[in-house]
């Protein structure tokens, strides 16, 4: 997967998830996606190479770092709980979509129940 596609798939996937907002707290060169005010994706460039930072459960992240050259510990993030994706043949669209969705799920799971987007939707529509 090339860098432009990495960013495109990441952005498309992040924006399709519930309660997501796009922000640029670090300047015009970096885009951050948040759910209920908490970051779950950072899309930026490192030395001219598009990268994506995602929250990831430590055992899963460690396995990805071990097995894929395109995955490294989170750049400028907590190295246990974040990973960085870089362009390369080891990534495909489905994997990136799954990792973005998993990052969103981890952040939502850490929110108080009353602030979780899916729990709020269920309360307003109990039959769902």
N, C-alpha and C positions, 0 to 999 in steps of 0.2 A: 504494500500500500504506500503510495506517495504521500508527501506532507499535505498537499492541498486536499486530497481525499480524506486523510486522517482528520483534518479540521472540519471538513464538510460533514462527514458522518457524525462526528462528535456533536457539532452544533445542532444538526437536524434531530438527533436522538434526544439531546438535552431539552430542546424546546418543545418536544412532543410530550414530555412528562408533566404531571400536574404541579401547579403552584410554582413554576420556575420563572425566575427573572434573570435577565441578562444585564450585567453591570461591567464597568471598567474602572475599578478602584485603583488599579496600578498603572493607569495611563492608556492611551489609545492603542498600544501594541499588544495588550493582553485583554482577553475577554473572560469574565468569571460568570459562571452560572450558579445561582443559589436557589435553594428551596427553603421557603419560610425564613429567609435571611441568612441561611447557612450555606457556605460554599461546598459544592460537590464536584465542580469541574473548573480547571484553569486551562485555557487554550492560548498559547503564546508562541514565541520563537526563542530558541537558544542558539546563539551564534549563527543566525540566519536559517536555522532548521526548525520547522514547525514541530512543536511538542504539545502534549496534553497531560496534565496532572489529574489524577483521579483518586478518590478515597478507595481503599481496598482493605479487606480483612487481612491481618498480618500473615496467617499461614498461606492464604491464597496469593498475596502479593509476593511473598518469599519464593513460592513455587514458580510464579511467572518470571520473576527476576532470574531465577536459576535456569529456567528452560528457554527463555526467549531473549535474543540479543536486543530486540526492540524495546524491552521493558527494563527499567532501572528503578532504584529507590527514588522516591519523590524529590524532584529538584526544588530546593528552597522550602521543603515541607518536612513534616515528621516522617522520617524514613521508614518507620514501622507501619504507619497507617495510610501512606500515600505512595502511589507509583507514578512513573513518568513513561508515557508512550512516545516513541519516535518512529519515523517512517521506516519501512522495511518489509521484506517478504513474509516475515513471521506473523504479521497482522492481517486480518481480513475484516470485512464489513461487519459480519455477525459478531465476531469477537469484540470489536470496538463498541458496537451497540450494547452487547451484554455487559461490558465493563462500565459503561456510562450508566446504564440502568442500575447495576449493582451499587455503584457509588451513590446514586440518588437514594436507593433503598437503605443503605447504611446510615446516611445522614437523617433520613426520616425516622428510622428506628431509634435514633438518639434524641428525638424531639419529645417533649411532653405529649402525652396522648391527645390532649385537647388541641394541640397545634398541628398534629399530623394531618396532611391534606386528605388522605383516604379515609381516616376515621371521621373527619369533619363531614365529608361527602356522605358517608353512611348514616351519620346522625340526622342529616337533613333529608335523607331518602332511605328510611329504614328497610324498605323492601328490596333494596339493591344487594 
